[in-house]
Amino acid sequence: MQPRLWKSISSALHTDIAGGRDHPGDKRPTEAKLAARFGVGSHTLRRGTGDRVTQTFSPE
């Protein structure tokens, strides 16, 4: 079974941040640019970015 697409997006965004591609205070790409990057619609993209935000701010 293939992982959910939104989970792949969340993971890729995490990799961008952890790898230093994105830095605090950097201007973020628009939703349209991110959707084009991942080849998905806005609903799937929002699910992936929402998951990334939840993961970032959840206590471990």
N, CA, C, O and CB atoms as a CASP TS submission, in Angstrom:
PFRMAT TS
TARGET T0000
AUTHOR 0000-0000-0000
METHOD Language model
MODEL 1
PARENT N/A
ATOM      1  N   MET     1       0.844  -1.190   0.000  1.00  0.00           N
ATOM      2  CA  MET     1       0.000   0.000   0.000  1.00  0.00           C
ATOM      3  C   MET     1       0.881   1.242   0.000  1.00  0.00           C
ATOM      4  O   MET     1       1.837   1.339   0.769  1.00  0.00           O
ATOM      5  CB  MET     1      -0.956   0.004   1.222  1.00  0.00           C
ATOM      6  N   GLN     2       0.556   2.170  -0.851  1.00  0.00           N
ATOM      7  CA  GLN     2       1.335   3.393  -0.985  1.00  0.00           C
ATOM      8  C   GLN     2       0.948   4.389   0.128  1.00  0.00           C
ATOM      9  O   GLN     2      -0.228   4.519   0.467  1.00  0.00           O
ATOM     10  CB  GLN     2       1.115   4.025  -2.390  1.00  0.00           C
ATOM     11  N   PRO     3       1.953   5.091   0.691  1.00  0.00           N
ATOM     12  CA  PRO     3       1.620   6.062   1.740  1.00  0.00           C
ATOM     13  C   PRO     3       0.746   7.184   1.182  1.00  0.00           C
ATOM     14  O   PRO     3       0.756   7.476  -0.014  1.00  0.00           O
ATOM     15  CB  PRO     3       2.905   6.649   2.360  1.00  0.00           C
ATOM     16  N   ARG     4       0.013   7.785   2.064  1.00  0.00           N
ATOM     17  CA  ARG     4      -0.838   8.916   1.669  1.00  0.00           C
ATOM     18  C   ARG     4       0.013  10.034   1.102  1.00  0.00           C
ATOM     19  O   ARG     4       1.095  10.319   1.617  1.00  0.00           O
ATOM     20  CB  ARG     4      -1.665   9.431   2.867  1.00  0.00           C
ATOM     21  N   LEU     5      -0.466  10.668   0.048  1.00  0.00           N
ATOM     22  CA  LEU     5       0.276  11.726  -0.617  1.00  0.00           C
ATOM     23  C   LEU     5       0.546  12.899   0.322  1.00  0.00           C
ATOM     24  O   LEU     5       1.628  13.485   0.290  1.00  0.00           O
ATOM     25  CB  LEU     5      -0.482  12.204  -1.843  1.00  0.00           C
ATOM     26  N   TRP     6      -0.436  13.241   1.158  1.00  0.00           N
ATOM     27  CA  TRP     6      -0.240  14.367   2.051  1.00  0.00           C
ATOM     28  C   TRP     6       0.879  14.090   3.051  1.00  0.00           C
ATOM     29  O   TRP     6       1.553  15.020   3.495  1.00  0.00           O
ATOM     30  CB  TRP     6      -1.535  14.689   2.784  1.00  0.00           C
ATOM     31  N   LYS     7       1.085  12.818   3.412  1.00  0.00           N
ATOM     32  CA  LYS     7       2.181  12.487   4.328  1.00  0.00           C
ATOM     33  C   LYS     7       3.528  12.693   3.645  1.00  0.00           C
ATOM     34  O   LYS     7       4.495  13.107   4.285  1.00  0.00           O
ATOM     35  CB  LYS     7       2.054  11.033   4.828  1.00  0.00           C
ATOM     36  N   SER     8       3.592  12.407   2.358  1.00  0.00           N
ATOM     37  CA  SER     8       4.815  12.642   1.592  1.00  0.00           C
ATOM     38  C   SER     8       5.125  14.136   1.524  1.00  0.00           C
ATOM     39  O   SER     8       6.285  14.541   1.605  1.00  0.00           O
ATOM     40  CB  SER     8       4.685  12.058   0.173  1.00  0.00           C
ATOM     41  N   ILE     9       4.089  14.943   1.376  1.00  0.00           N
ATOM     42  CA  ILE     9       4.272  16.395   1.338  1.00  0.00           C
ATOM     43  C   ILE     9       4.777  16.877   2.687  1.00  0.00           C
ATOM     44  O   ILE     9       5.721  17.665   2.745  1.00  0.00           O
ATOM     45  CB  ILE     9       2.950  17.115   0.963  1.00  0.00           C
ATOM     46  N   SER    10       4.172  16.421   3.764  1.00  0.00           N
ATOM     47  CA  SER    10       4.600  16.802   5.105  1.00  0.00           C
ATOM     48  C   SER    10       6.063  16.436   5.329  1.00  0.00           C
ATOM     49  O   SER    10       6.835  17.220   5.880  1.00  0.00           O
ATOM     50  CB  SER    10       3.716  16.130   6.162  1.00  0.00           C
ATOM     51  N   SER    11       6.428  15.241   4.897  1.00  0.00           N
ATOM     52  CA  SER    11       7.808  14.783   5.050  1.00  0.00           C
ATOM     53  C   SER    11       8.773  15.624   4.228  1.00  0.00           C
ATOM     54  O   SER    11       9.856  15.965   4.704  1.00  0.00           O
ATOM     55  CB  SER    11       7.925  13.321   4.649  1.00  0.00           C
ATOM     56  N   ALA    12       8.397  15.961   3.002  1.00  0.00           N
ATOM     57  CA  ALA    12       9.261  16.781   2.144  1.00  0.00           C
ATOM     58  C   ALA    12       9.456  18.176   2.738  1.00  0.00           C
ATOM     59  O   ALA    12      10.556  18.726   2.689  1.00  0.00           O
ATOM     60  CB  ALA    12       8.664  16.890   0.726  1.00  0.00           C
ATOM     61  N   LEU    13       8.399  18.740   3.295  1.00  0.00           N
ATOM     62  CA  LEU    13       8.517  20.056   3.922  1.00  0.00           C
ATOM     63  C   LEU    13       9.424  19.990   5.149  1.00  0.00           C
ATOM     64  O   LEU    13      10.209  20.904   5.401  1.00  0.00           O
ATOM     65  CB  LEU    13       7.128  20.593   4.316  1.00  0.00           C
ATOM     66  N   HIS    14       9.311  18.913   5.899  1.00  0.00           N
ATOM     67  CA  HIS    14      10.194  18.712   7.054  1.00  0.00           C
ATOM     68  C   HIS    14      11.650  18.635   6.595  1.00  0.00           C
ATOM     69  O   HIS    14      12.532  19.243   7.201  1.00  0.00           O
ATOM     70  CB  HIS    14       9.802  17.424   7.827  1.00  0.00           C
ATOM     71  N   THR    15      11.893  17.888   5.529  1.00  0.00           N
ATOM     72  CA  THR    15      13.247  17.756   4.990  1.00  0.00           C
ATOM     73  C   THR    15      13.784  19.108   4.540  1.00  0.00           C
ATOM     74  O   THR    15      14.959  19.409   4.755  1.00  0.00           O
ATOM     75  CB  THR    15      13.267  16.765   3.818  1.00  0.00           C
ATOM     76  N   ASP    16      12.941  19.923   3.921  1.00  0.00           N
ATOM     77  CA  ASP    16      13.358  21.267   3.494  1.00  0.00           C
ATOM     78  C   ASP    16      13.813  22.099   4.691  1.00  0.00           C
ATOM     79  O   ASP    16      14.823  22.799   4.622  1.00  0.00           O
ATOM     80  CB  ASP    16      12.205  21.983   2.759  1.00  0.00           C
ATOM     81  N   ILE    17      13.069  22.018   5.772  1.00  0.00           N
ATOM     82  CA  ILE    17      13.389  22.808   6.962  1.00  0.00           C
ATOM     83  C   ILE    17      14.627  22.244   7.655  1.00  0.00           C
ATOM     84  O   ILE    17      15.556  22.987   7.972  1.00  0.00           O
ATOM     85  CB  ILE    17      12.192  22.832   7.938  1.00  0.00           C
ATOM     86  N   ALA    18      14.639  20.946   7.888  1.00  0.00           N
ATOM     87  CA  ALA    18      15.756  20.304   8.591  1.00  0.00           C
ATOM     88  C   ALA    18      17.051  20.397   7.793  1.00  0.00           C
ATOM     89  O   ALA    18      18.135  20.487   8.371  1.00  0.00           O
ATOM     90  CB  ALA    18      15.429  18.841   8.877  1.00  0.00           C
ATOM     91  N   GLY    19      16.941  20.374   6.468  1.00  0.00           N
ATOM     92  CA  GLY    19      18.120  20.428   5.618  1.00  0.00           C
ATOM     93  C   GLY    19      18.637  21.831   5.362  1.00  0.00           C
ATOM     94  O   GLY    19      19.653  22.007   4.691  1.00  0.00           O
ATOM     95  N   GLY    20      17.944  22.832   5.892  1.00  0.00           N
ATOM     96  CA  GLY    20      18.402  24.208   5.742  1.00  0.00           C
ATOM     97  C   GLY    20      17.933  24.898   4.468  1.00  0.00           C
ATOM     98  O   GLY    20      18.375  26.007   4.166  1.00  0.00           O
ATOM     99  N   ARG    21      17.037  24.252   3.716  1.00  0.00           N
ATOM    100  CA  ARG    21      16.516  24.895   2.503  1.00  0.00           C
ATOM    101  C   ARG    21      15.629  26.083   2.877  1.00  0.00           C
ATOM    102  O   ARG    21      15.644  27.112   2.202  1.00  0.00           O
ATOM    103  CB  ARG    21      15.720  23.877   1.639  1.00  0.00           C
ATOM    104  N   ASP    22      14.869  25.935   3.939  1.00  0.00           N
ATOM    105  CA  ASP    22      14.018  27.011   4.450  1.00  0.00           C
ATOM    106  C   ASP    22      14.544  27.452   5.801  1.00  0.00           C
ATOM    107  O   ASP    22      14.960  26.632   6.618  1.00  0.00           O
ATOM    108  CB  ASP    22      12.534  26.556   4.558  1.00  0.00           C
ATOM    109  N   HIS    23      14.521  28.748   6.025  1.00  0.00           N
ATOM    110  CA  HIS    23      15.021  29.314   7.276  1.00  0.00           C
ATOM    111  C   HIS    23      13.931  30.156   7.936  1.00  0.00           C
ATOM    112  O   HIS    23      13.039  30.658   7.252  1.00  0.00           O
ATOM    113  CB  HIS    23      16.291  30.167   7.026  1.00  0.00           C
ATOM    114  N   PRO    24      13.996  30.316   9.261  1.00  0.00           N
ATOM    115  CA  PRO    24      13.026  31.189   9.934  1.00  0.00           C
ATOM    116  C   PRO    24      13.070  32.595   9.323  1.00  0.00           C
ATOM    117  O   PRO    24      14.137  33.171   9.108  1.00  0.00           O
ATOM    118  CB  PRO    24      13.314  31.252  11.463  1.00  0.00           C
ATOM    119  N   GLY    25      11.896  33.114   9.057  1.00  0.00           N
ATOM    120  CA  GLY    25      11.791  34.454   8.493  1.00  0.00           C
ATOM    121  C   GLY    25      11.794  34.492   6.977  1.00  0.00           C
ATOM    122  O   GLY    25      11.497  35.529   6.384  1.00  0.00           O
ATOM    123  N   ASP    26      12.131  33.359   6.328  1.00  0.00           N
ATOM    124  CA  ASP    26      12.087  33.310   4.869  1.00  0.00           C
ATOM    125  C   ASP    26      10.646  33.425   4.396  1.00  0.00           C
ATOM    126  O   ASP    26       9.716  32.965   5.060  1.00  0.00           O
ATOM    127  CB  ASP    26      12.731  32.007   4.340  1.00  0.00           C
ATOM    128  N   LYS    27      10.482  34.044   3.242  1.00  0.00           N
ATOM    129  CA  LYS    27       9.167  34.114   2.625  1.00  0.00           C
ATOM    130  C   LYS    27       8.815  32.724   2.102  1.00  0.00           C
ATOM    131  O   LYS    27       9.616  32.094   1.412  1.00  0.00           O
ATOM    132  CB  LYS    27       9.130  35.179   1.476  1.00  0.00           C
ATOM    133  N   ARG    28       7.643  32.259   2.426  1.00  0.00           N
ATOM    134  CA  ARG    28       7.197  30.930   2.027  1.00  0.00           C
ATOM    135  C   ARG    28       6.606  30.971   0.616  1.00  0.00           C
ATOM    136  O   ARG    28       6.037  31.982   0.204  1.00  0.00           O
ATOM    137  CB  ARG    28       6.161  30.381   3.031  1.00  0.00           C
ATOM    138  N   PRO    29       6.745  29.861  -0.122  1.00  0.00           N
ATOM    139  CA  PRO    29       6.110  29.794  -1.447  1.00  0.00           C
ATOM    140  C   PRO    29       4.591  29.877  -1.302  1.00  0.00           C
ATOM    141  O   PRO    29       4.030  29.497  -0.274  1.00  0.00           O
ATOM    142  CB  PRO    29       6.513  28.484  -2.188  1.00  0.00           C
ATOM    143  N   THR    30       3.948  30.372  -2.332  1.00  0.00           N
ATOM    144  CA  THR    30       2.489  30.436  -2.312  1.00  0.00           C
ATOM    145  C   THR    30       1.901  29.032  -2.380  1.00  0.00           C
ATOM    146  O   THR    30       2.578  28.070  -2.743  1.00  0.00           O
ATOM    147  CB  THR    30       1.964  31.297  -3.480  1.00  0.00           C
ATOM    148  N   GLU    31       0.634  28.943  -2.024  1.00  0.00           N
ATOM    149  CA  GLU    31      -0.050  27.662  -2.100  1.00  0.00           C
ATOM    150  C   GLU    31      -0.014  27.137  -3.538  1.00  0.00           C
ATOM    151  O   GLU    31       0.178  25.941  -3.758  1.00  0.00           O
ATOM    152  CB  GLU    31      -1.508  27.793  -1.602  1.00  0.00           C
ATOM    153  N   ALA    32      -0.196  28.018  -4.503  1.00  0.00           N
ATOM    154  CA  ALA    32      -0.185  27.605  -5.912  1.00  0.00           C
ATOM    155  C   ALA    32       1.175  27.029  -6.309  1.00  0.00           C
ATOM    156  O   ALA    32       1.237  26.028  -7.023  1.00  0.00           O
ATOM    157  CB  ALA    32      -0.537  28.796  -6.822  1.00  0.00           C
ATOM    158  N   LYS    33       2.255  27.648  -5.857  1.00  0.00           N
ATOM    159  CA  LYS    33       3.595  27.153  -6.190  1.00  0.00           C
ATOM    160  C   LYS    33       3.872  25.804  -5.527  1.00  0.00           C
ATOM    161  O   LYS    33       4.449  24.911  -6.147  1.00  0.00           O
ATOM    162  CB  LYS    33       4.661  28.174  -5.765  1.00  0.00           C
ATOM    163  N   LEU    34       3.462  25.659  -4.275  1.00  0.00           N
ATOM    164  CA  LEU    34       3.651  24.375  -3.599  1.00  0.00           C
ATOM    165  C   LEU    34       2.798  23.284  -4.244  1.00  0.00           C
ATOM    166  O   LEU    34       3.255  22.153  -4.408  1.00  0.00           O
ATOM    167  CB  LEU    34       3.307  24.500  -2.108  1.00  0.00           C
ATOM    168  N   ALA    35       1.575  23.618  -4.605  1.00  0.00           N
ATOM    169  CA  ALA    35       0.708  22.636  -5.256  1.00  0.00           C
ATOM    170  C   ALA    35       1.321  22.190  -6.585  1.00  0.00           C
ATOM    171  O   ALA    35       1.268  21.009  -6.929  1.00  0.00           O
ATOM    172  CB  ALA    35      -0.707  23.222  -5.483  1.00  0.00           C
ATOM    173  N   ALA    36       1.895  23.123  -7.321  1.00  0.00           N
ATOM    174  CA  ALA    36       2.547  22.786  -8.590  1.00  0.00           C
ATOM    175  C   ALA    36       3.790  21.931  -8.341  1.00  0.00           C
ATOM    176  O   ALA    36       4.045  20.977  -9.076  1.00  0.00           O
ATOM    177  CB  ALA    36       2.928  24.071  -9.365  1.00  0.00           C
ATOM    178  N   ARG    37       4.552  22.265  -7.321  1.00  0.00           N
ATOM    179  CA  ARG    37       5.756  21.499  -6.989  1.00  0.00           C
ATOM    180  C   ARG    37       5.429  20.031  -6.732  1.00  0.00           C
ATOM    181  O   ARG    37       6.128  19.134  -7.204  1.00  0.00           O
ATOM    182  CB  ARG    37       6.447  22.100  -5.763  1.00  0.00           C
ATOM    183  N   PHE    38       4.361  19.802  -5.981  1.00  0.00           N
ATOM    184  CA  PHE    38       3.998  18.443  -5.604  1.00  0.00           C
ATOM    185  C   PHE    38       2.985  17.805  -6.552  1.00  0.00           C
ATOM    186  O   PHE    38       2.695  16.614  -6.440  1.00  0.00           O
ATOM    187  CB  PHE    38       3.448  18.438  -4.210  1.00  0.00           C
ATOM    188  N   GLY    39       2.448  18.586  -7.478  1.00  0.00           N
ATOM    189  CA  GLY    39       1.480  18.052  -8.429  1.00  0.00           C
ATOM    190  C   GLY    39       0.180  17.626  -7.793  1.00  0.00           C
ATOM    191  O   GLY    39      -0.391  16.596  -8.153  1.00  0.00           O
ATOM    192  N   VAL    40      -0.294  18.427  -6.836  1.00  0.00           N
ATOM    193  CA  VAL    40      -1.520  18.098  -6.102  1.00  0.00           C
ATOM    194  C   VAL    40      -2.466  19.283  -6.086  1.00  0.00           C
ATOM    195  O   VAL    40      -2.099  20.394  -6.468  1.00  0.00           O
ATOM    196  CB  VAL    40      -1.194  17.665  -4.667  1.00  0.00           C
ATOM    197  N   GLY    41      -3.677  19.037  -5.645  1.00  0.00           N
ATOM    198  CA  GLY    41      -4.659  20.094  -5.466  1.00  0.00           C
ATOM    199  C   GLY    41      -4.498  20.756  -4.106  1.00  0.00           C
ATOM    200  O   GLY    41      -3.708  20.321  -3.268  1.00  0.00           O
ATOM    201  N   SER    42      -5.263  21.810  -3.914  1.00  0.00           N
ATOM    202  CA  SER    42      -5.135  22.594  -2.681  1.00  0.00           C
ATOM    203  C   SER    42      -5.534  21.790  -1.441  1.00  0.00           C
ATOM    204  O   SER    42      -4.932  21.962  -0.381  1.00  0.00           O
ATOM    205  CB  SER    42      -5.990  23.855  -2.774  1.00  0.00           C
ATOM    206  N   HIS    43      -6.530  20.923  -1.554  1.00  0.00           N
ATOM    207  CA  HIS    43      -6.975  20.158  -0.387  1.00  0.00           C
ATOM    208  C   HIS    43      -5.853  19.251   0.129  1.00  0.00           C
ATOM    209  O   HIS    43      -5.575  19.219   1.328  1.00  0.00           O
ATOM    210  CB  HIS    43      -8.221  19.316  -0.740  1.00  0.00           C
ATOM    211  N   THR    44      -5.217  18.524  -0.777  1.00  0.00           N
ATOM    212  CA  THR    44      -4.127  17.626  -0.391  1.00  0.00           C
ATOM    213  C   THR    44      -2.955  18.420   0.171  1.00  0.00           C
ATOM    214  O   THR    44      -2.344  18.025   1.164  1.00  0.00           O
ATOM    215  CB  THR    44      -3.670  16.781  -1.594  1.00  0.00           C
ATOM    216  N   LEU    45      -2.648  19.538  -0.470  1.00  0.00           N
ATOM    217  CA  LEU    45      -1.549  20.377   0.005  1.00  0.00           C
ATOM    218  C   LEU    45      -1.831  20.905   1.409  1.00  0.00           C
ATOM    219  O   LEU    45      -0.950  20.879   2.268  1.00  0.00           O
ATOM    220  CB  LEU    45      -1.312  21.547  -0.961  1.00  0.00           C
ATOM    221  N   ARG    46      -3.027  21.373   1.645  1.00  0.00           N
ATOM    222  CA  ARG    46      -3.375  21.893   2.974  1.00  0.00           C
ATOM    223  C   ARG    46      -3.291  20.809   4.040  1.00  0.00           C
ATOM    224  O   ARG    46      -2.888  21.080   5.171  1.00  0.00           O
ATOM    225  CB  ARG    46      -4.781  22.493   2.958  1.00  0.00           C
ATOM    226  N   ARG    47      -3.663  19.601   3.691  1.00  0.00           N
ATOM    227  CA  ARG    47      -3.559  18.485   4.641  1.00  0.00           C
ATOM    228  C   ARG    47      -2.095  18.231   4.998  1.00  0.00           C
ATOM    229  O   ARG    47      -1.765  18.005   6.163  1.00  0.00           O
ATOM    230  CB  ARG    47      -4.200  17.201   4.051  1.00  0.00           C
ATOM    231  N   GLY    48      -1.226  18.268   4.000  1.00  0.00           N
ATOM    232  CA  GLY    48       0.199  18.056   4.233  1.00  0.00           C
ATOM    233  C   GLY    48       0.850  19.173   5.015  1.00  0.00           C
ATOM    234  O   GLY    48       1.654  18.918   5.912  1.00  0.00           O
ATOM    235  N   THR    49       0.511  20.415   4.686  1.00  0.00           N
ATOM    236  CA  THR    49       1.104  21.531   5.428  1.00  0.00           C
ATOM    237  C   THR    49       0.526  21.603   6.833  1.00  0.00           C
ATOM    238  O   THR    49       1.234  21.948   7.779  1.00  0.00           O
ATOM    239  CB  THR    49       0.870  22.862   4.688  1.00  0.00           C
ATOM    240  N   GLY    50      -0.747  21.282   6.976  1.00  0.00           N
ATOM    241  CA  GLY    50      -1.354  21.265   8.309  1.00  0.00           C
ATOM    242  C   GLY    50      -0.718  20.210   9.199  1.00  0.00           C
ATOM    243  O   GLY    50      -0.497  20.439  10.388  1.00  0.00           O
ATOM    244  N   ASP    51      -0.426  19.059   8.618  1.00  0.00           N
ATOM    245  CA  ASP    51       0.242  18.012   9.380  1.00  0.00           C
ATOM    246  C   ASP    51       1.634  18.470   9.809  1.00  0.00           C
ATOM    247  O   ASP    51       2.062  18.189  10.928  1.00  0.00           O
ATOM    248  CB  ASP    51       0.334  16.718   8.552  1.00  0.00           C
ATOM    249  N   ARG    52       2.333  19.164   8.937  1.00  0.00           N
ATOM    250  CA  ARG    52       3.686  19.641   9.259  1.00  0.00           C
ATOM    251  C   ARG    52       3.634  20.628  10.416  1.00  0.00           C
ATOM    252  O   ARG    52       4.481  20.582  11.309  1.00  0.00           O
ATOM    253  CB  ARG    52       4.347  20.299   8.023  1.00  0.00           C
ATOM    254  N   VAL    53       2.656  21.514  10.409  1.00  0.00           N
ATOM    255  CA  VAL    53       2.506  22.480  11.508  1.00  0.00           C
ATOM    256  C   VAL    53       2.198  21.755  12.811  1.00  0.00           C
ATOM    257  O   VAL    53       2.772  22.069  13.854  1.00  0.00           O
ATOM    258  CB  VAL    53       1.388  23.505  11.192  1.00  0.00           C
ATOM    259  N   THR    54       1.288  20.782  12.748  1.00  0.00           N
ATOM    260  CA  THR    54       0.945  20.017  13.949  1.00  0.00           C
ATOM    261  C   THR    54       2.157  19.282  14.487  1.00  0.00           C
ATOM    262  O   THR    54       2.388  19.281  15.696  1.00  0.00           O
ATOM    263  CB  THR    54      -0.181  19.024  13.654  1.00  0.00           C
ATOM    264  N   GLN    55       2.933  18.659  13.617  1.00  0.00           N
ATOM    265  CA  GLN    55       4.133  17.924  14.029  1.00  0.00           C
ATOM    266  C   GLN    55       5.175  18.865  14.646  1.00  0.00           C
ATOM    267  O   GLN    55       5.852  18.513  15.612  1.00  0.00           O
ATOM    268  CB  GLN    55       4.742  17.180  12.826  1.00  0.00           C
ATOM    269  N   THR    56       5.286  20.054  14.076  1.00  0.00           N
ATOM    270  CA  THR    56       6.284  21.010  14.547  1.00  0.00           C
ATOM    271  C   THR    56       5.976  21.503  15.963  1.00  0.00           C
ATOM    272  O   THR    56       6.888  21.680  16.771  1.00  0.00           O
ATOM    273  CB  THR    56       6.364  22.196  13.590  1.00  0.00           C
ATOM    274  N   PHE    57       4.713  21.721  16.259  1.00  0.00           N
ATOM    275  CA  PHE    57       4.346  22.306  17.538  1.00  0.00           C
ATOM    276  C   PHE    57       3.820  21.308  18.570  1.00  0.00           C
ATOM    277  O   PHE    57       3.411  21.707  19.660  1.00  0.00           O
ATOM    278  CB  PHE    57       3.328  23.349  17.313  1.00  0.00           C
ATOM    279  N   SER    58       3.826  20.028  18.240  1.00  0.00           N
ATOM    280  CA  SER    58       3.368  19.021  19.196  1.00  0.00           C
ATOM    281  C   SER    58       4.479  18.681  20.169  1.00  0.00           C
ATOM    282  O   SER    58       5.620  18.478  19.755  1.00  0.00           O
ATOM    283  CB  SER    58       2.889  17.755  18.470  1.00  0.00           C
ATOM    284  N   PRO    59       4.168  18.615  21.456  1.00  0.00           N
ATOM    285  CA  PRO    59       5.190  18.198  22.410  1.00  0.00           C
ATOM    286  C   PRO    59       5.514  16.724  22.224  1.00  0.00           C
ATOM    287  O   PRO    59       4.635  15.921  21.913  1.00  0.00           O
ATOM    288  CB  PRO    59       4.730  18.467  23.851  1.00  0.00           C
ATOM    289  N   GLU    60       6.771  16.375  22.416  1.00  0.00           N
ATOM    290  CA  GLU    60       7.175  14.975  22.252  1.00  0.00           C
ATOM    291  C   GLU    60       7.492  14.335  23.557  1.00  0.00           C
ATOM    292  O   GLU    60       7.849  13.157  23.596  1.00  0.00           O
ATOM    293  CB  GLU    60       8.358  14.863  21.345  1.00  0.00           C
TER
END
